[in-house]
């Protein structure tokens, strides 16, 4: 009897999990919130299948790649980036799936970029991030209130000296360079949050 009950619970776990994953339409709708208007119509979108597999929800025809929200994480966290960053981003997802920590992922990608295994963009490339608290996001309808968008411009191996940017935030909305001198060097632009 216990075995039968356990099997019944396990067989239902997949359907319960599937119900927590928004429809493909909602995933695409919300993923595109981070995308500039001029790219939305033809941007590529990654998201999740009803079984929770990371898949392509929509093929793209322009320079932007968008990531739908991870339904296993609270709140809304989506991003869009220039396609030249896709190898870097894909490698990070792969290493994370293998259970690597943030620092391990950083170190592995740094070594792979320096050795030529992993190719970073030759020109600056943009990443746009859009977030909202879980109370402000409806995963059924895709409606979001009080979302927050910030921008990142990857410029591998740039330094404070090569850009003239500070290495720490100096004021709301002012650009600064993070991870300066590494493969992951990027300009951060964090607008003030609405109160």
Secondary structure, DSSP 8 states (H G I E B T S, - for coil): -HHHHHHHHHHHHHHHHHHTS--HHHHHHHHGGGS-HHHHTT-EEEEE-TT--EEEEE--SSSEEEE---TTSSSEEEEEEEGGGHHHHHHHHHHHHTT--HHHHHHHHHHHHHHTSS---SS-EEEEEEEE-GGGEETTTTEESS-EEEEEEE-TT--HHHH---SS--STT--EEESTTSTT-EEEE------
